[in-house]
Amino acid sequence: MNYTSFIIKQNIRPENAFEYLYKNFIPTISDFRYLVNWDTVVANKKKFELLLNNLNFLLGKKESFREDFEYLLRQNPTIVEALPILLATRDKEIHLIDNYKDLNTYRFVFKKPNLINIDIINHYYSFVEKTGLKSLFCDYDIKNLVDYVFGIEVGLNSNARKNRTGSSMEEIVKNFLQTFCQNEPNFAFIEQATQSRIFDTFNYKIEIDKNSRRFDFALYNKEKKKLFLIEVNFYSGGGSKLKATAGEYKELHTFLKNQNIDLIWITDGAGWKTAKSSLEETFNHNDFVINLSMLKNGILKEIAS
């Protein structure tokens, strides 16, 4: 840890710095858009709305479903593009087996067929029948597939909550960096900082430990030609991954320090309560392990000055 004066300004003894970090983790960074992103739901539903209205023609056609499916497919072959979303998937290509004994594989591609013949019709009808979509059309009293898919999109969107948490953490830190650089004109930052982007933007060469390395942010002092690389994450839940994560940032700190580059690791979340000792080990080894509360209280100015 290398921000003693900041800790003292918080009326905390330096020997209690880790407890200050640990006890000021926040329980969530989820805002009111976290549960469902309605704009995305509406936009995704709209992509299929015309095709779904076409497919509404098949609802309730239990006695004549096979004939009506063939008629509709011949009239508008594009309807096959909407079949996956009825099964709550956005896959454009699906491979399925018919049973666990023979393991025969069937490939279904959901884009408008170049031609319509009986083989193509049988191919897609088989998919509709064997996946249970025929029952959806005929047996479950669905009144409108547009409304049905709207519900599916809400469900799929809720599955993206984990990704939204990661994006929220980056957005929060980005806002702090923007304010900092506005107040400190000698500083500039970039997002998603790769080795090449850092060189192109700041004319600063760095060595990387793996080809896929991409830092969440790079902060650069133009006057002192000093580079800070920033990684951010938030853990609402615990798990074995946290111990490995702490170890990774410990090694990364040493790797960058040998290049006179400072690593700032901004991490938060109650998940760390399951891996306190691992985090403390990295905290004692690294110069800058901080949380959002410390960022809000102005620690960035002390670190970067």
PyMOL commands that set and color helices and strands:
alter all, ss='L'
color gray80, all
select helices_A, chain A and resi 4-9+14-23+38-58+65-75+77-86+118-130+133-138+145-158+161-183+195-202+241-257+270-274+276-285+292-296+299-304
alter helices_A, ss='H'
color red, helices_A
select strands_A, chain A and resi 93-97+105-109+187-193+215-221+226-234+262-268+288-290
alter strands_A, ss='S'
color yellow, strands_A
deselect
rebuild
show_as cartoon
